Amino acid sequence: MRKGWLLVIGGFGLGTPDSGLPNPEPRAPSPYVDIVPHDDLRRVDVLVDGKPFTSYIYPTTLKKPTLYPLRAASGVVVTRGWPLEPRPGERVDHPHQVGLWFDHGDVNGLDFWNNSNAIPAERAAKMGTIVHRAVRRAESGSGEGALEVTADWVDAHGKALLREDTRFVFRAAAGVRAVDRITTLTAPGDAVTFVDDKEGLIGMRVARALEQPSTTPEVFTDAGGHSTTVPRLDNTGVTGHYRSSEGIEGDSVWGTRGRWTMLTGVVQGEPVTLAILDHPKNVGFPTYWHARGYGLFAANPLGMKIFSNGREQLNFRLAPGESTTFRHRVLILSGTASPDEIETYYRAFAR
């Protein structure tokens, strides 16, 4: 960190005075984080001092629950709107990439990553769906709020391969928003294998302004071998740039390992920094990064064979009744953070 103080509350570090990030007074009151379930709307809203931060949504039109949209402290939206709320100039590819989600592309042969209403009927049997079952707890508070939910990862016939128990912790400070996602997956019946696949594990689809500039048409292939052609778009206002904890930058971050990766850019005239932090206790740590210039920002520790070009493989397996827990933190910072600052946030999270 550069000169100045660092305030850490519950493992949550705040910026320094000359870091370019907001610096609240040590005694400034924490914003109030309100968790508001709306069972009839199939959503849980997360408010900070009465203003929207994000929502946990589980509409019947999506094949998995997701956090959507995500906002910086100013209210600027940092996630893509399409297909739920299309905005001019956005890419209209990969309809399964909505908000911030958690899933995998090959679980006992089923694809939970690519499933959406756009999947043709003949492929439906090969797809998995994550079905929200219950809100177990919703707790509001000063500086942070918590939401605990349960979901089932089911096949096309509704049989559960996995039970998911997730605790979200939503944190807020001046110029800072953060989401901890602590997800425990349990194999309730048969053994479950997460076959090494590039499509996973925690991912978000960012706003057009946070994509990396691209000047050529691109073709993207999903886990089923189905291609999507993404044409060249106007790069005006497209400012995104990746950098990993290992100092790797831009498109080169894809397929490399690191403790964290950050994405900087300018959205509606506001500099912002996004970061995904991997926890040392996670399977496959340090994670591989499935970070694409077109706006997919994902951490995937379960794709070892793909990312290592076959040199290594994991094929992580849960025996019947066995569980594993994944811990991630997503930061949304107002301002352009330095790698040293993200590393300081990471050390607080890893503790």
Number of C-alpha atoms within 10 A of each C-alpha: 16 13 9 11 14 19 15 12 10 10 14 18 20 25 28 19 16 13 17 14 23 18 20 17 10 11 6 9 12 18 18 20 27 25 24 17 18 11 11 6 10 14 20 20 17 24 21 26 15 11 14 18 27 25 20 24 21 22 15 12 9 19 21 26 24 21 23 25 23 25 17 25 22 15 12 16 19 27 22 28 22 20 16 14 8 12 14 8 12 16 20 15 15 21 16 20 22 25 26 22 22 21 22 23 27 27 25 16 14 23 23 26 28 26 25 20 14 10 13 9 8 7 10 16 12 15 22 32 25 25 22 20 14 12 17 12 12 17 14 18 16 16 21 23 22 20 22 18 18 17 21 22 22 19 22 13 8 13 12 20 24 25 21 23 20 22 20 19 18 27 23 26 26 21 19 22 24 24 22 20 21 16 20 17 20 22 22 18 15 15 16 22 18 19 22 25 22 26 24 25 24 22 24 27 27 26 24 27 25 29 25 21 20 15 10 10 10 13 11 13 11 14 14 12 8 9 13 14 11 16 15 13 16 12 15 10 16 19 18 24 18 27 21 24 19 14 11 16 16 16 15 15 23 21 22 17 25 21 22 26 28 23 26 25 23 19 20 10 10 13 17 24 26 26 24 28 27 28 22 17 12 15 17 18 16 20 26 28 29 24 25 19 19 22 21 20 25 26 32 29 27 28 31 25 17 16 23 14 10 10 9 13 16 16 17 17 17 18 14 14 13 15 16 14 15 19 21 22 22 21 21 24 27 23 20 19 21 17 18 12 20 25 17 17 22 23 16 15 20 17 8
